[in-house]
Amino acid sequence: MNNLPAWLADAVFYEIYPQSFQDSDGDGIGDINGMTARLDYIKELGCNAVWVNPWYDSPFGDAGYDVRDYKKVAPRYGTNEDAKRFFDEAHKRGMHVLIDLVPGHTAIDHEWFKASAKYERNEYTDRYIWTDGTWSLPENTAYLRGMYARDGVAVANYFSHQPALNYGYAHPDKPWKMSADSPAALATREAIKDVMRFWLDLGADGFRVDMALKLVKDDDEGRPANIRLWQDFRAFLEREYPHCAMVSEWGVPKESIAGGFHMDFMLHFGPPAYTSLFRGERPFFAKEGEGDITAFLDTFSAMLASTDGKGLICIPSGNHDMPRLARGRDMRDLKICFAFLLTMPGAPFLYYGDEIGMRYLAGIPSVEGGYFRTGSRSPMQWERRTGFGFTSSATSYIPFDKSADAPTVSEQRADADSLWNAVKELLALRKAHKALQSFGEFTPLYAEKGKYPFVYERKAEGERIVVALNPAERKAEVPFPLNGKILWKAGETPKGGTMSACSAAVILMK
């Protein structure tokens, strides 16, 4: 079960939000051919894998997380042939590609839902969750009511236009709730397995699975019913596609890995450990120096122990659902953040544009159901000219950063002291030293409640590397010397056990 693909040992992922990365046809919206044209850039930066947000055909009520056809690329992005070429070109460069799988719901105009909403029974009648009458309402969830010939209310996930696919209930307590092992729930699983086969046969190397922990409804603590569901998926993959890599949007690695996933994210929901790093009320990585690294470390250490070497914890720089890492930080602060992100165990995930410090654009109009998230989804800023090198169109589907000092790739490439070059250097270090890669040993050396700095050790194959991080705008001390060969630093070099304000160092110990 969940044999780890060997390439995950040194994997570094780059998240591509298709509509915002590169427009190749001048319509103001990114597309697959634009993504393909930028693969060399991703490789040059130092990433060897990509996660692509949904590119399926969609009405885009939730930016593509409302799927109309699982086996068709949205025409605005290109064609299935373009997707195959993207896979092929990535593989030629030694890169792997995970695509987003959205198994929990579809769009209301998916053919499955259209059939399910009919009065007459058919093979899709129970593909979604329906109550047994229009006045029988589901509890604590969105729903669709009074819109279809069928007498019943359709349960929805998140937005009301995302009807929930039927994987059953852990404890069905009403006549319309089916069990997780009912024929209808099992048929839904098989339909999604068929979708996975389609994309794996086309060239995908695996999937990032959207809200993987919530397919079976009303699960118990520890998510045992969802774990059993994903163990069934893992058994199918081991039989037919043993190379398929899987990362879950779950947030509890012990549960996710038990379900057969290879990787799980630390996230902005669930345990507060991740938000305590960058996005909480008093994050550790802030120059004010009011954070507490133990709020992260206590949870992370327990999570790491629970994986028992059978899977990876992924700490992303950000993603399409949260404010950008650069919010409230300058480039010096961001270098220290990346010194942490790129030297921790597990597989790093970089959200497009974070490597140049792209900003969160507060207050811009919601686009495609983004609402506050829209501010983290603005087009990639490649160079300082009209359209930022993203598009030749006079307009883009989301506004650009209008600041005079909006960061660009071209300018940062040319500046040896830029964030982009710091990220590139750190990724090169990670590639050169197994101690810094996914499975290198991790030991905190100095991590005191409410204090700075944070110092930890990574080890592999007899090599010992110490990472020291002081994001606070004041000097900080540890009770041991930080001596050794400096592999990388931001700010001043540590002197003995003293770190200067806003500094970081990666040190090869003798």
PyMOL commands that set and color helices and strands:
alter all, ss='L'
color gray80, all
select helices_A, chain A and resi 6-10+18-21+32-37+39-45+80-92+111-116+183-202+212-214+224-240+253-258+275-278+293-307+331-341+354-356+371-376+386-389+409-413+419-432+434-436
alter helices_A, ss='H'
color red, helices_A
select strands_A, chain A and resi 13-16+49-52+56-57+69-73+96-101+142-144+154-156+206-209+245-248+263-265+312-314+349-351+441-446+454-460+463-470+476-477+485-490+498-499+503-508
alter strands_A, ss='S'
color yellow, strands_A
deselect
rebuild
show_as cartoon
